[in-house]
Amino acid sequence: MEQQALPADYVKNMTNLLGAEEGEQFLKSYGKPRAYGLRLNTLKMTPSSPVMEVMKNQFHLREVPWCQNGFYYEESSRPGKHPYHAAGLYYIQEPSAMSAVELLAPEPGETILDLAGAPGGKTTQIAARMKGEGLLIANEIHPQRAKILAENVERWGIRNTVVTQSAPEGLSSRFPLTFDRIMLDAPCSGEGMFRKDPEAVKEWSERSVEACAARQWDIIHDAIKMLKPGGRLAYSTCTFNRQENEETIARLLETYPFMELITEKRIWPHKQEGEGHYVALLQRGGTAEEKLGIIGADVKPIRGRLQAESGAKGGRKAKAGKAAGSSKETLAAWQAFQTWADEDLPGYIPADGSPELFGEALYWLPRSSGLSLQMSQLSGLKVPRAGLHLGELRKGRFQPSHALAMASSAKEAARTWDLEPTSPEAAAYLRGETLPVPDSLKGWTLVTVSGYPLGFGKASGGQLKNHLPKGLRIQL
C-alpha cells in the first residue's frame, strides 16, 4: 500500500504517537508485503508429527517467534486449499494475533470464556492449550460470525466448547465470577488490518476510533463481572492508537482498583513480521464477596427456554426454540448413540459432561470442575453449538454428525478409509462424491487423509457413500 493512500489524520496521529523518525519507518511498512501465518492444531498433531515435514516443504514454513505452534507460510503455497486444512490440522491466522492467547496462557481443566470469539482464531488456540480438559465458552454476538465460529470449532475437532450468540450482558447476568480466564479480543478500528484489507482504510476515521473505544469500555464491564477472583483477563486489539489500548486499560485500572495490570505488549509491523497487535494481561484480586458487592449487584437469574441452533452441519440449523428433551428421551438417544458407537466408534470416550437432546439432535454438554454447566444457565440464549454435536435419531436409528467425525481419531474408529493428500480420491471426497472401496468394507467408516479425519462415509456394495455436509464441500 502506498503511504499517500492512508487517511491524513491517521498519518498525523501515528507520527505524533511514534515520533517523526520511527513514524516514518512505521508508515513505510505499508509498502512491504504482509505476513501470512498458520497455527498447528495440537489437539490432532504436534510439530514432531510425520505430516509436519510434508507441510514444511510444501508451505515453506518458518517459526513465529512469539507462538510455539505458529508458522509463517508463503502466500503462493495456499495452505487453505489443502486437504490438511479441511482435516483441521491448522488454522490460518495473522501471526501477530497469535500473541494474545500465548500471553493469557490457558491451562487444561480451567473454565474459560472467549467473549468476542469469531471467526475462531483465539478460540481454537485456547482450546488447543486446554487439551480437551475443562470448559470453554466461545461467544459471538453477530449471527453470521457466530455460525463461522461454530464451523471452525467443529473443523478443529474440539470436544469441550459451547458456542453462544449473545451480547456481553446476556452472559454476565448468567455467569458472575465464573471464569478462570477471559479472552476479550475487542472490536476495534482495525488499524492493523490496513495492509490486509483496503476496506478497513476506507472505514477508518477519528470518529470511528472514539466509537470503538466507547464500545470496548461497555464490553469490559461485563468481562470483569464474569472473572473469578484471581482470574486473568487478556484484552487485545488489532489497532495502534492509544485511545483503544493503553488509555482504555488505564481507565479500567482507575475504575476497578481490584484489577492489576500484569503486562502490556505490542507487535509493530515495522519492528516484527506481522500486521500488529496490542495485548494487556490483567488479574483480578480480592474475594468473591467483595467483588459481588462492587459490580455484581445487578446480576439476576434469568429463566426461559434455550434456543438451540446446530451449526454442526456446515451451516444447516436445527429448528430454533426447541427445549431440551425429557430425561427419558435423552436417555433413549444416549443409549442409541452408545449402541452405534460400540459397533462403529468403539474407542470414543467423551470429555467430562452430560448428554442433552434438542429435538432429534444429541449433544454432549461439557463441564469443568469450576462450572457444571446447566441448560438453565443458557436459557434464553441462542446457542449455535451446545457442546459436541454427536448426531441425530432418525427413524429410531442413530446417525453420526460430521462434528463427531472431526472430534474422533482413526484409532477410535472400527473402520477407516485413508487417502493420500494429493490423490484424486481425496479431492473427490471433499467435493462430496461417492468413492469406490473394497466389497469387504461395510458400515460407517471414518474417512481420513494421512490418518486424520475428513468426515464419515457409509460403505456398502463396494461404494462409500459420502456424508460430508453439503455446506463443507469444496473444490481444491
ZATI-96385 format. One line per 8 residues: number of its first residue (from 0); for each residue x, y, z of C-alpha. Coordinates in nm, 2 decimals. Layout:
NUM	X Y Z  ...
***
This chain:
0	0.00 0.00 0.00  0.13 0.35 -0.09  0.17 0.59 0.20  -0.05 0.85 0.03  -0.34 0.61 0.04  -0.36 0.63 0.42  -0.60 0.88 0.58  -0.42 1.21 0.66
8	-0.55 1.22 1.02  -0.42 0.86 1.07  -0.07 0.96 0.93  -0.07 1.26 1.17  -0.18 1.05 1.47  0.08 0.78 1.41  0.36 1.04 1.36  0.26 1.21 1.69
16	0.25 0.87 1.87  0.58 0.73 1.74  0.78 1.05 1.66  0.90 1.17 1.32  1.18 0.91 1.27  1.00 0.60 1.39  0.67 0.72 1.25  0.83 0.73 0.90
24	0.96 0.37 0.94  0.61 0.26 1.05  0.44 0.43 0.75  0.70 0.28 0.51  0.60 -0.07 0.63  0.27 -0.03 0.44  0.47 -0.06 0.12  0.60 -0.40 0.22
32	0.43 -0.74 0.17  0.20 -0.85 0.45  0.28 -1.16 0.67  0.09 -1.49 0.64  0.06 -1.74 0.92  -0.09 -2.07 1.03  -0.11 -2.23 1.37  -0.10 -2.61 1.43
40	-0.39 -2.79 1.59  -0.21 -2.97 1.87  -0.54 -3.15 1.96  -0.46 -3.35 1.64  -0.09 -3.32 1.58  0.24 -3.17 1.70  0.55 -3.02 1.54  0.71 -3.36 1.55
48	0.42 -3.54 1.37  0.53 -3.70 1.04  0.29 -3.48 0.84  0.49 -3.18 0.96  0.77 -3.25 0.72  0.53 -3.25 0.43  0.38 -2.92 0.55  0.72 -2.76 0.60
56	0.83 -2.84 0.25  0.50 -2.76 0.07  0.41 -2.44 0.26  0.77 -2.32 0.32  0.71 -2.28 0.70  0.91 -2.06 0.93  0.86 -2.03 1.30  0.66 -1.74 1.45
64	0.88 -1.63 1.75  0.60 -1.55 1.99  0.39 -1.86 1.93  0.53 -2.21 1.99  0.30 -2.37 1.73  0.27 -2.07 1.49  0.44 -2.06 1.15  0.48 -1.81 0.86
72	0.40 -1.95 0.52  0.45 -1.83 0.17  0.13 -1.68 0.01  0.17 -1.88 -0.31  0.16 -2.22 -0.12  -0.21 -2.17 -0.04  -0.25 -2.40 0.26  -0.62 -2.31 0.29
80	-0.68 -2.51 -0.03  -0.51 -2.83 0.10  -0.69 -3.13 0.24  -0.49 -3.09 0.57  -0.68 -2.76 0.62  -1.02 -2.95 0.57  -0.89 -3.20 0.83  -0.84 -2.92 1.08
88	-0.46 -2.97 1.12  -0.41 -2.59 1.13  -0.58 -2.26 1.14  -0.49 -1.98 0.90  -0.42 -1.68 1.13  -0.24 -1.35 1.11  0.09 -1.40 1.30  0.05 -1.10 1.54
96	-0.29 -1.22 1.65  -0.13 -1.54 1.79  0.03 -1.34 2.07  -0.28 -1.27 2.28  -0.36 -1.63 2.38  0.01 -1.70 2.44  0.01 -1.42 2.70  -0.32 -1.54 2.85
104	-0.17 -1.89 2.89  -0.48 -2.11 2.94  -0.44 -2.43 3.13  -0.62 -2.77 3.10  -0.92 -2.81 3.33  -1.00 -2.44 3.36  -1.33 -2.26 3.29  -1.26 -2.01 3.01
112	-1.46 -1.75 2.81  -1.37 -1.61 2.47  -1.61 -1.32 2.48  -1.58 -1.20 2.12  -1.46 -1.52 1.95  -1.54 -1.50 1.58  -1.40 -1.61 1.34  -1.23 -1.85 1.58
120	-0.85 -1.79 1.58  -0.82 -1.73 1.95  -1.10 -1.98 2.04  -0.91 -2.26 1.86  -0.58 -2.15 2.02  -0.73 -2.16 2.37  -0.89 -2.50 2.30  -0.56 -2.64 2.19
128	-0.39 -2.53 2.51  -0.68 -2.67 2.72  -0.61 -3.02 2.57  -0.97 -3.12 2.58  -1.00 -3.07 2.96  -1.23 -2.81 3.12  -1.49 -2.59 2.97  -1.46 -2.32 2.70
136	-1.75 -2.09 2.61  -1.69 -1.91 2.28  -1.92 -1.62 2.22  -2.01 -1.40 1.92  -2.29 -1.16 1.91  -2.34 -1.14 1.53  -2.53 -1.44 1.38  -2.32 -1.50 1.06
144	-2.00 -1.46 1.25  -2.13 -1.70 1.52  -2.20 -1.95 1.25  -1.84 -1.93 1.12  -1.71 -1.96 1.48  -1.91 -2.28 1.53  -1.79 -2.42 1.20  -1.42 -2.35 1.29
152	-1.47 -2.51 1.63  -1.62 -2.81 1.45  -1.33 -2.84 1.20  -1.08 -2.84 1.48  -1.25 -3.13 1.65  -1.30 -2.95 1.98  -1.50 -3.16 2.23  -1.52 -2.92 2.53
160	-1.66 -2.60 2.38  -2.00 -2.43 2.38  -2.07 -2.16 2.12  -2.31 -1.89 2.22  -2.45 -1.59 2.03  -2.51 -1.33 2.29  -2.45 -0.97 2.38  -2.19 -0.95 2.67
168	-2.46 -0.85 2.92  -2.65 -1.17 2.83  -2.36 -1.37 2.96  -2.25 -1.16 3.26  -2.60 -1.19 3.40  -2.57 -1.57 3.39  -2.20 -1.62 3.48  -2.09 -1.38 3.75
176	-1.75 -1.46 3.90  -1.72 -1.77 3.69  -1.42 -1.78 3.46  -1.06 -1.86 3.54  -0.95 -1.67 3.22  -1.13 -1.45 2.98  -1.01 -1.35 2.63  -1.15 -1.02 2.51
184	-1.03 -0.96 2.15  -1.22 -0.63 2.14  -1.40 -0.49 1.83  -1.17 -0.21 1.72  -1.09 0.04 1.44  -0.87 -0.22 1.27  -0.56 -0.01 1.20  -0.36 -0.33 1.19
192	-0.58 -0.45 0.91  -0.48 -0.18 0.66  -0.23 -0.39 0.46  -0.46 -0.68 0.46  -0.80 -0.51 0.39  -0.83 -0.19 0.19  -1.19 -0.16 0.31  -1.06 -0.11 0.67
200	-0.88 0.20 0.54  -1.20 0.34 0.39  -1.39 0.28 0.71  -1.14 0.45 0.94  -1.20 0.79 1.09  -1.12 0.96 1.42  -1.49 0.93 1.50  -1.48 0.55 1.44
208	-1.18 0.53 1.69  -1.39 0.71 1.95  -1.69 0.49 1.88  -1.48 0.18 1.92  -1.32 0.30 2.24  -1.67 0.36 2.38  -1.79 0.02 2.28  -1.48 -0.15 2.42
216	-1.54 0.02 2.75  -1.90 -0.11 2.76  -1.78 -0.47 2.70  -1.50 -0.46 2.95  -1.75 -0.40 3.24  -1.93 -0.73 3.15  -1.59 -0.91 3.12  -1.49 -0.81 3.47
224	-1.82 -0.92 3.62  -1.75 -1.27 3.49  -1.39 -1.30 3.61  -1.32 -1.50 3.92  -1.11 -1.35 4.20  -0.76 -1.44 4.10  -0.87 -1.49 3.74  -0.69 -1.33 3.44
232	-0.82 -1.12 3.15  -0.64 -1.07 2.82  -0.76 -0.76 2.64  -0.64 -0.73 2.28  -0.69 -0.52 1.97  -0.55 -0.52 1.61  -0.52 -0.14 1.62  -0.24 0.11 1.71
240	-0.39 0.42 1.87  -0.35 0.46 2.25  -0.72 0.55 2.30  -0.83 0.20 2.23  -0.53 0.04 2.40  -0.33 0.19 2.68  -0.58 0.46 2.76  -0.87 0.21 2.79
248	-0.66 -0.01 3.03  -0.56 0.30 3.24  -0.93 0.38 3.27  -1.01 0.03 3.37  -0.74 0.03 3.64  -0.87 0.36 3.78  -1.23 0.24 3.78  -1.16 -0.11 3.92
256	-0.88 -0.08 4.18  -0.90 -0.46 4.24  -0.77 -0.52 3.89  -0.40 -0.54 3.84  -0.20 -0.49 3.52  0.05 -0.78 3.48  0.20 -0.67 3.15  0.13 -0.49 2.82
264	0.28 -0.60 2.48  0.27 -0.45 2.13  0.37 -0.60 1.80  0.46 -0.34 1.54  0.48 -0.41 1.16  0.80 -0.21 1.12  0.97 -0.40 1.40  0.83 -0.75 1.38
272	0.70 -0.97 1.10  0.33 -0.92 1.15  0.04 -0.68 1.09  0.04 -0.55 1.45  -0.14 -0.63 1.78  -0.18 -0.49 2.13  -0.23 -0.71 2.44  -0.28 -0.63 2.80
280	-0.29 -0.90 3.07  -0.47 -0.82 3.39  -0.55 -1.01 3.71  -0.84 -0.98 3.95  -0.77 -0.96 4.32  -1.00 -0.97 4.62  -1.26 -1.21 4.74  -1.58 -1.31 4.57
288	-1.79 -1.14 4.83  -1.61 -0.81 4.79  -1.65 -0.82 4.41  -2.01 -0.92 4.41  -2.08 -0.61 4.63  -1.89 -0.39 4.38  -2.02 -0.49 4.04  -2.24 -0.80 4.09
296	-2.54 -0.63 4.24  -2.72 -0.61 3.91  -2.68 -0.99 3.84  -3.02 -1.16 3.84  -3.11 -1.51 3.74  -3.28 -1.54 3.40  -3.53 -1.81 3.32  -3.66 -1.90 2.98
304	-3.62 -2.15 2.70  -3.30 -2.24 2.54  -3.29 -2.16 2.17  -3.07 -2.43 2.02  -2.92 -2.40 1.68  -2.70 -2.66 1.53  -2.40 -2.51 1.35  -2.25 -2.86 1.33
312	-2.35 -2.94 0.98  -2.18 -2.69 0.76  -2.43 -2.42 0.83  -2.76 -2.62 0.84  -2.96 -2.54 1.15  -3.19 -2.73 1.37  -3.52 -2.56 1.45  -3.47 -2.28 1.69
320	-3.66 -2.27 2.02  -3.66 -2.64 2.09  -3.62 -2.71 2.46  -3.40 -2.99 2.58  -3.57 -3.33 2.57  -3.70 -3.51 2.87  -3.46 -3.72 3.07  -3.64 -4.03 2.93
328	-3.59 -3.92 2.57  -3.24 -3.81 2.63  -3.15 -4.15 2.79  -3.30 -4.33 2.49  -3.10 -4.11 2.25  -2.78 -4.17 2.45  -2.84 -4.54 2.45  -2.89 -4.53 2.08
336	-2.56 -4.35 2.04  -2.38 -4.60 2.27  -2.51 -4.89 2.07  -2.39 -4.73 1.75  -2.05 -4.64 1.90  -2.00 -4.99 2.03  -2.00 -5.11 1.67  -1.86 -4.81 1.47
344	-1.66 -4.59 1.71  -1.56 -4.82 2.00  -1.26 -4.62 2.11  -1.45 -4.30 2.16  -1.46 -4.17 2.52  -1.64 -3.83 2.57  -1.50 -3.55 2.78  -1.65 -3.47 3.12
352	-2.01 -3.37 3.07  -2.36 -3.50 3.00  -2.59 -3.58 2.70  -2.85 -3.32 2.60  -3.13 -3.37 2.34  -3.27 -3.10 2.12  -3.55 -3.24 1.90  -3.37 -3.53 1.74
360	-3.02 -3.38 1.78  -2.80 -3.53 2.06  -2.52 -3.31 2.20  -2.26 -3.37 2.47  -2.26 -3.07 2.70  -1.91 -3.03 2.85  -1.83 -2.92 3.21  -1.53 -2.83 3.42
368	-1.45 -2.86 3.79  -1.53 -2.49 3.82  -1.86 -2.50 3.63  -2.11 -2.78 3.59  -2.30 -2.61 3.31  -2.67 -2.65 3.33  -2.92 -2.58 3.05  -3.10 -2.33 3.27
376	-2.79 -2.11 3.26  -2.82 -2.10 2.88  -3.19 -2.03 2.88  -3.30 -1.75 2.65  -2.96 -1.76 2.47  -2.90 -1.86 2.11  -2.66 -2.15 2.11  -2.52 -2.24 1.77
384	-2.33 -2.53 1.93  -2.44 -2.67 2.27  -2.12 -2.87 2.31  -2.02 -3.15 2.08  -2.30 -3.25 1.83  -2.29 -3.63 1.84  -2.56 -3.70 1.58  -2.93 -3.74 1.54
392	-3.20 -4.00 1.59  -3.37 -4.08 1.25  -3.65 -4.33 1.25  -3.51 -4.48 1.57  -3.16 -4.52 1.44  -2.86 -4.31 1.53  -2.68 -4.12 1.25  -2.34 -3.96 1.35
400	-2.27 -3.60 1.28  -1.98 -3.45 1.09  -1.87 -3.28 1.42  -1.83 -3.62 1.58  -1.61 -3.74 1.29  -1.38 -3.43 1.33  -1.36 -3.48 1.70  -1.26 -3.85 1.66
408	-0.94 -4.02 1.57  -0.85 -4.31 1.34  -0.76 -4.53 1.64  -1.11 -4.48 1.79  -1.29 -4.59 1.48  -1.38 -4.95 1.39  -1.33 -4.88 1.02  -1.12 -4.62 0.84
416	-1.05 -4.54 0.47  -0.73 -4.34 0.44  -0.65 -4.12 0.15  -0.33 -3.95 0.03  -0.35 -3.57 0.03  -0.26 -3.54 -0.33  -0.48 -3.82 -0.45  -0.78 -3.77 -0.68
424	-0.99 -3.96 -0.42  -0.92 -3.70 -0.15  -1.03 -3.42 -0.39  -1.33 -3.63 -0.49  -1.43 -3.69 -0.12  -1.41 -3.32 -0.05  -1.63 -3.24 -0.35  -1.89 -3.47 -0.19
432	-1.86 -3.76 -0.44  -1.91 -4.14 -0.37  -1.58 -4.34 -0.36  -1.51 -4.69 -0.48  -1.40 -4.92 -0.19  -1.35 -5.29 -0.15  -1.66 -5.50 -0.11  -1.53 -5.62 0.23
440	-1.57 -5.27 0.37  -1.92 -5.23 0.52  -2.08 -4.98 0.76  -1.99 -4.64 0.90  -1.63 -4.55 0.81  -1.41 -4.27 0.92  -1.26 -4.12 0.60  -0.91 -3.98 0.68
448	-0.62 -3.81 0.50  -0.27 -3.91 0.62  -0.46 -4.06 0.92  -0.65 -3.75 1.01  -1.04 -3.74 0.99  -1.21 -3.56 0.70  -1.56 -3.69 0.77  -1.78 -4.00 0.77
456	-1.88 -4.23 0.48  -2.10 -4.53 0.48  -1.97 -4.83 0.29  -2.19 -5.09 0.11  -2.16 -5.29 -0.20  -1.82 -5.16 -0.30  -1.93 -4.79 -0.27  -1.86 -4.54 0.01
464	-2.15 -4.30 0.03  -2.02 -3.95 0.11  -2.16 -3.80 0.44  -1.96 -3.47 0.42  -2.22 -3.19 0.47  -2.31 -3.01 0.15  -2.21 -2.67 0.31  -1.85 -2.80 0.36
472	-1.79 -2.95 0.02  -1.51 -2.77 -0.17  -1.31 -2.76 -0.49  -0.94 -2.79 -0.43
***
